[in-house]
Structures are given as C-alpha cells and as structure tokens.
Amino acid sequence: MAAFFIGLVRVIVKTQGGAAKSKEDAAVDAALARAESARNASAAGDA
C-alpha cells in the first residue's frame, strides 16, 4: 500500500509544472530511494 501511495505521489508531482519542479522531482526521487532501500533491507532481513 505504501509503494502504491509513493508511486501516486510521484506521478502527481512529475506531471506538475512550475519553478520548483526540479526540486520537487528530486525530493520525490529521494523519498522513493529511501522507501526502496528500506524495502530491500527488510527483504534481506527476512531471508
């Protein structure tokens, strides 16, 4: 569910324009990277 929400936020932010678009894109990419690394760490702990 969290992955879906992150994906939805990413799509919304990526499709918006404006002066701060690159900063917002970078923030979304960083949040995605954190979520993915946490998921990978959790999967590694389960193995």
Phi, psi and omega in degrees: 000319179295321179297321178297315181297316179298317178299318179297314178299319180299315179298316181298313182292318182296330183273355178272152176255196175117172185292328184264017185303314183294323178294318179295318178300318179295321179295319179293317179298321179294319178296320178296318180297318177296316181295318180292319180292324177294320179293318179293322178294321178294318179295322179292325178289332180282338185284000000 
